[in-house]
């Protein structure tokens, strides 16, 4: 059965609204709930309200009780890899073992500029990510106590030369999108293509491709394409909800589709 996850956008609202959205996702029966790792809104009023990811997730670990959750995805550039591993391990304990450590190379230049990080290039940020992941994994192996739960590593991004290779080498979960910026592929075709590239990297390094969970972000209005996206290899479909109202109408339709399968 294809899972349904919710991404709660932490912008243009109060923390109480975000907490309520996480609890609504949990009560509605979503399989997982995520939020993003940025310092400013990604759309709407660029000066609008916004909250930092990991301190917020620590509080949400205490507020929720059953749902698996995490950042979709954390920016590698914002925190020392060893510190990030320790933060993830700590939140995992607060939650009773429900945390997912999502990581990516970063892309939102305003975050870098205003918080004093070197933006570099897409290539340099991927190089930094490749160097950071083994450090995170090594630190997780040294921490006392170790993670409470499985603490799976999720890598986000669709770059076929580097990101998907790193996913094949290190990740338990891959997150991509059912959209093609060129417009040449349908959402399902895009998912099938990226899954094929990831499978090929797994073959090159001798890893079972079935050991990597595939979670795919979709347009909430694309329910008519749900079957095709699932058949293309999506183990999980992620639907976003925006504040301050956090309307779960579309999410509930996706959950009904899941439950009817």
N, C-alpha and C positions, 0 to 999 in steps of 0.2 A: 504493500500500500504506500502510495506517495504521501509523504508528510506535508503539512502546511505550517509554515512559520510566519511570524509577524515581525516587521521591522518598525519600531517606534521612532519617529524623527524627533529628537530632543530640542526642538526650536519653537519659538513663538508661543510659549506657554510657561506655566509654573511647574516646579518639580512635582507638586501634588497631582497635576494632570498626567505627567509621565508615569508616576506610580500607579495611578488609576488605570492607565492604558495597559501597563504590564499585568495588573491583576485581572483586567477584562480579558486579555489574551489567554491568561491561565484558566480563568473560569469558563471561557468559551470552548476550551478544549484544543487550543493550538498546541502543536508539538514543541515548538521552540519560539523564543522571542529574542530579538536583537535590538541594538541601537547603534548609531554610528559614532565614530571617533573624530570629531572636529571641534573647533573653537568658536565658529561663527555659523549662522544659518547658511544653508546651501541654496535656498530659494526664498522668495518673498523679501521682506524688509531685511537688507543685509546688516542692519544694526539692531535687529530684533533680539529678543531674549534667547539665550542658549546656555547649555550646561556641559561641563567636562565629563567625559565618558566614564573613567574608571572609578572615580569617587561616587558617581551616581550608581554604577553597577554594584558597588559594595553595599549601598543602602538597599538596592532592589533585591540583592541576594537575601537580605533579612526579611524584606516585605513579602516575597513570594515563597512558595513552599514545595512545588512539584515540578515546575516547568524548567527545562534546560534553557540556558541563556548565555549571552556574551556580546562582544563587540563585533559588528559587521562593517568593516573590520578595523582593528587597531592600526594606527600608522606607526610603522617601525621607527620613523625618524624622531618621534616625540619623547621616547624614553629609552634609557640604557637597557640593553637586552636582559641582563641579569635582574635588574629591578623589575622589568615587566614580567618576567617569569615569577618572581616572588609575589608581586601584586596579584597575578592570576591565581597562584597557589593559595594565597590568603583568602581571596574572594571565593575560591572553590570550597574552602573550609567553612566560611560563613554560610554558604548555600547548602552545605551537606553533600557536596560532590556533584553539583549540577552545572558547573561553569564550562564554557567552551572558549578557548583562546583563539580568536580570529586575528589574523595579521596580514598586512599588505605593505606595499612599498611607499604609499602616500602619493597624493596628486594635487591637493588643494593649496595653491600657492599663497593665498592670503594667510592661512594658518602659519606657514613657515615665516613669512615676512613679519607678521605682527608679534610672533612669539620668539623671534630671534634664531630660528633654525636655518641652516643652509639648504636652499631649495635644490641646488644642483641640477641634474638632468634626470630624465626617466631612467637612463642607463645607470647613472651613479646611484640612484635610489634603489634600483634592483640589486646592484652589487652590494650595497649596504645590507639589504634584506638577506641576501645569500650568506653573508658573513654573520649576521645576527642570529639566524635560526639555530645553528649548532650551539651557539652560546646559550640561548634560552633552554634548549633541551638538556644541555650539560648542567645548567643551574638547577633545573627541576629535579635532576637526579641527585643533587647534593643537599637539597633543602630538607630540614628536619622541623616538623614532620613533612612527609611527602604529600602530594595532592591527595585530597580525600576521595575523589572520584577518578574517572578515566582521564579527565582534562584533555580532551581531544584538541589537536592543532588544526585550525582551518586556515587555508590560504585563499585570499580573494584576488581575482584578476584573471584576465583572459589572454595575456601575452603568450604567444605560442612558442617562442624561442627560449624564454627564461622562466616566466612565472609558472607555466604548466610543467616545466622540467623540475623546478623546485617543489611543486606540488607532488609530483611523482616520487621525488626523493624523500620528502619529509612529512607530508600532510596526511591527516586522517580524513579531512573533509576538504572539498574544493567548492568555492562559491564563484559562480559566474552569472551572466545575464542572458536572458532570452531575447536579445536585441542585437541587431547588426547595424552598425553606424553607416555602412555603405548602402543598406537597403536591398542588397542582393539576395539575402536569405530570409525566409520566414523565421519566426521565433523558434519553432521546432527544428528547422534546418540548422539554425545557429547552435542550438544545444547539441544536436547530433554531431556537428562538425567539431566543436570544442571537445566534446567527450572523446571523439576519435583521436584528436591530437594528444589528449592526456593519456589515452590507452596506449598510443604509440610510444610515448615517453616511458610508460610503465614497462612495456616490452623491452625497451633498450636497456633498462637497468635491472630487469629481472624481477619486477614486482607484480603481484596479482592486481590488476586494475579494479577488481571487485572489492579490494580492501580500502578503496577511497570512496567515501560518500559524496554524492553530487547534489549540491543545493543551488537552486537557480532563482534569481530575482526576476519577477515578471511585472508587467503593467497590471494593476488590479482589475482593469476592465477587460482583460484578455481571457476571461473564463471560457469562452467558446473554443479556445485553443488548448485548454488544459489537458485533454486526452492526448493530443499530439505531442505536447511538451513532455508529459510523463513517459510516453512511449519512446521518446528520443533519449531517455536516460536520466531524467530528473528524479532523484530519490526524495527530494524535498523542494517545494515551491514556496518562495518568500514573497509576501505581499506587504507593501508599506502603508502606514497610516500616519497622517499629519495632524499636528496640533493647530490651534488649541482644542478643537472639538473631538479629535480622534474618533472619527466615524468608522465603526466596525461592520457596516453593512456589507461591503464587498468581502471582507474577511469571512463573514459568516456564510456567504455564498460559496466561497472556496472550501470552507470546512464541510458544507453540505455535499459538495462534489466529492470530497475525500471519503466521506462516510457512506456515500452511495456506491463506491467502487467495490 
